[in-house]
Amino acid sequence: MKAVLLDTDDRYRLTELDEPTPGPGQVAIRVAYAGVQWGDTMVRDGHFPVPRPFVPGFEASGIITAVGEGVDAGRIGEPVAVLTQAGAYAEVVLADAVLALGIGDLPQRTAAGLGWGAPTAYDLINTAAHVRPGDRVLIHAAAGSVGTLAVQFARSAGAGRIVGVVGNEARAAYAAQFGYDELLLREDFPARLGDEEFDVILDPVGGSTRRAGLGQLAPHGRLVAYGNLSTFEPVLADTNNLLMQGQSLVTYNSNLLSRTHPERLADSARRALALVADGRVRVDITAEYELADLAVAVQRLAEGATHGKSILRIA
Ligand SMILES: NC(=O)c1ccc[n+]([C@@H]2O[C@H](COP(=O)([O-])OP(=O)(O)OC[C@H]3O[C@@H](n4cnc5c(N)ncnc54)[C@H](OP(=O)(O)O)[C@@H]3O)[C@@H](O)[C@H]2O)c1
């Protein structure tokens, strides 16, 4: 099969490999599309200790072609969206059966766009921050794949005012179509907000943004830290101060959840899928590449030249 290897010299190489065979609890999927995500830039740049060479790719859609021991053979032929730890930039990928989610009639192209972003955005809003009707919500990286889904899930959960933070005017114009009440430029955060408070803040940025966010939390507010786009510098919070205001600093890690409680992540992914399937939430695929163009796709994401979701067409 064709696959892309990320080699020891940090370069992607299109190559031929043997097709993998599913082990116990696994399924094999003939990949139609694979999603590109921020994790690709992190792995490429060496922020995760992944041994090289290996086949990256963490999310895909396709058809189940084989099942391992303990998996219902009746699933062969089922169209699915899969979440994986590696291997999706290939014609065949293996996934845990529990994280191979039936997509019914949803187009495979759309399903690939859900990826890790959809269950993550769903959980950020509904599980980690537990958005309630009327809650005021602030979303950083508002034009990205998680941000554009999170604003829609927040709306579905009945949020009140939702403010997004983006890198430039073009990204503000793009993000506006997803239902933000206001969009701020990153350079204007937090000054432009004055003393406005939020019940929920979603923060994949870290550093000074996270410290400033804690200062914009309303009593009983929740700040969810789920990434470090700007820096890995530690952010310390005074729990006594948080306690006085009943506030919470929460973290969310979907990758860890997939290993400790995969059925919980699968449940959130299914709920996200259902909202997309019935048209209440939209996944916006803005760039489609060939497998051989993976390096370009990841570089464009890393440079901030994209918005919404990028995918690779594989079959
Ligand atoms: N914890 C989890 O479970 C989990 C799961 C999935 C994703 N994530 C994290 O969520 C974040 C977003 O992922 P994604 O898939 O939505 O990415 P994406 O679609 O690639 O978008 C990345 C976003 O980050 C913004 N950005 C880039 N550099 C930034 C910086 N220095 N400061 C502030 N914003 C910056 C970009 O937009 P602007 O230029 O407009 O700001 C863009 O909207 C990443 O940090 C990713 O690792 C975490």
The ligand as an SDF file (V2000), in Angstrom:
LIG
                    3D

 48 52  0  0  0  0  0  0  0  0999 V2000
   -6.1960   18.7540   24.5480 N   0  0  0  0  0  0  0  0  0  0  0  0
   -6.8100   18.1430   23.5510 C   0  0  0  0  0  0  0  0  0  0  0  0
   -7.4930   17.1540   23.7480 O   0  0  0  0  0  0  0  0  0  0  0  0
   -6.7110   18.7100   22.1680 C   0  0  0  0  0  0  0  0  0  0  0  0
   -7.3360   18.0810   21.0850 C   0  0  0  0  0  0  0  0  0  0  0  0
   -7.2730   18.6780   19.8140 C   0  0  0  0  0  0  0  0  0  0  0  0
   -6.5630   19.8670   19.6530 C   0  0  0  0  0  0  0  0  0  0  0  0
   -5.9220   20.4040   20.7290 N   0  0  0  0  0  0  0  0  0  0  0  0
   -5.1860   21.6660   20.6250 C   0  0  0  0  0  0  0  0  0  0  0  0
   -6.0540   22.6730   20.2010 O   0  0  0  0  0  0  0  0  0  0  0  0
   -5.3210   23.6670   19.5140 C   0  0  0  0  0  0  0  0  0  0  0  0
   -6.0390   24.0220   18.2440 C   0  0  0  0  0  0  0  0  0  0  0  0
   -6.1180   22.8540   17.4620 O   0  0  0  0  0  0  0  0  0  0  0  0
   -6.8790   22.9020   16.0810 P   0  0  0  0  0  0  0  0  0  0  0  0
   -6.9440   21.5160   15.5720 O   0  0  0  0  0  0  0  0  0  0  0  0
   -8.1050   23.7350   16.1580 O   0  0  0  0  0  0  0  0  0  0  0  0
   -5.8250   23.6650   15.2280 O   0  0  0  0  0  0  0  0  0  0  0  0
   -5.9180   24.3490   13.8400 P   0  0  0  0  0  0  0  0  0  0  0  0
   -7.1970   24.1430   13.1470 O   0  0  0  0  0  0  0  0  0  0  0  0
   -4.6640   23.9880   13.1920 O   0  0  0  0  0  0  0  0  0  0  0  0
   -5.8400   25.8570   14.2210 O   0  0  0  0  0  0  0  0  0  0  0  0
   -4.7800   26.3390   14.9640 C   0  0  0  0  0  0  0  0  0  0  0  0
   -5.2440   27.6370   15.5130 C   0  0  0  0  0  0  0  0  0  0  0  0
   -4.2860   28.1520   16.4040 O   0  0  0  0  0  0  0  0  0  0  0  0
   -4.1800   29.5560   16.2580 C   0  0  0  0  0  0  0  0  0  0  0  0
   -2.8150   29.8600   16.6500 N   0  0  0  0  0  0  0  0  0  0  0  0
   -1.6670   29.4500   16.0860 C   0  0  0  0  0  0  0  0  0  0  0  0
   -0.6190   29.9120   16.7640 N   0  0  0  0  0  0  0  0  0  0  0  0
   -1.1230   30.6280   17.8030 C   0  0  0  0  0  0  0  0  0  0  0  0
   -0.5380   31.3590   18.8680 C   0  0  0  0  0  0  0  0  0  0  0  0
    0.7790   31.4560   19.0180 N   0  0  0  0  0  0  0  0  0  0  0  0
   -1.3620   31.9530   19.7510 N   0  0  0  0  0  0  0  0  0  0  0  0
   -2.6890   31.8720   19.6290 C   0  0  0  0  0  0  0  0  0  0  0  0
   -3.3140   31.1930   18.6330 N   0  0  0  0  0  0  0  0  0  0  0  0
   -2.5190   30.5930   17.7340 C   0  0  0  0  0  0  0  0  0  0  0  0
   -4.4950   29.8180   14.7970 C   0  0  0  0  0  0  0  0  0  0  0  0
   -5.2720   30.9080   14.5180 O   0  0  0  0  0  0  0  0  0  0  0  0
   -5.0650   32.4480   14.6890 P   0  0  0  0  0  0  0  0  0  0  0  0
   -3.8020   32.7640   13.9500 O   0  0  0  0  0  0  0  0  0  0  0  0
   -6.2780   33.0790   14.1300 O   0  0  0  0  0  0  0  0  0  0  0  0
   -4.9940   32.6450   16.1610 O   0  0  0  0  0  0  0  0  0  0  0  0
   -5.4730   28.6670   14.4670 C   0  0  0  0  0  0  0  0  0  0  0  0
   -6.8110   29.0620   14.6480 O   0  0  0  0  0  0  0  0  0  0  0  0
   -3.9110   23.1030   19.3450 C   0  0  0  0  0  0  0  0  0  0  0  0
   -3.1140   23.6320   20.3800 O   0  0  0  0  0  0  0  0  0  0  0  0
   -4.1010   21.6360   19.5680 C   0  0  0  0  0  0  0  0  0  0  0  0
   -2.9250   21.0180   20.0530 O   0  0  0  0  0  0  0  0  0  0  0  0
   -6.0010   19.8590   21.9700 C   0  0  0  0  0  0  0  0  0  0  0  0
  1  2  1  0
  2  3  2  0
  2  4  1  0
  4  5  1  0
  4 48  2  0
  5  6  2  0
  6  7  1  0
  7  8  2  0
  8  9  1  0
  8 48  1  0
  9 10  1  0
  9 46  1  0
 10 11  1  0
 11 12  1  0
 11 44  1  0
 12 13  1  0
 13 14  1  0
 14 15  2  0
 14 16  1  0
 14 17  1  0
 17 18  1  0
 18 19  2  0
 18 20  1  0
 18 21  1  0
 21 22  1  0
 22 23  1  0
 23 24  1  0
 23 42  1  0
 24 25  1  0
 25 26  1  0
 25 36  1  0
 26 27  1  0
 26 35  1  0
 27 28  2  0
 28 29  1  0
 29 30  1  0
 29 35  2  0
 30 31  1  0
 30 32  2  0
 32 33  1  0
 33 34  2  0
 34 35  1  0
 36 37  1  0
 36 42  1  0
 37 38  1  0
 38 39  2  0
 38 40  1  0
 38 41  1  0
 42 43  1  0
 44 45  1  0
 44 46  1  0
 46 47  1  0
M  CHG  2   8   1  16  -1
M  END
$$$$
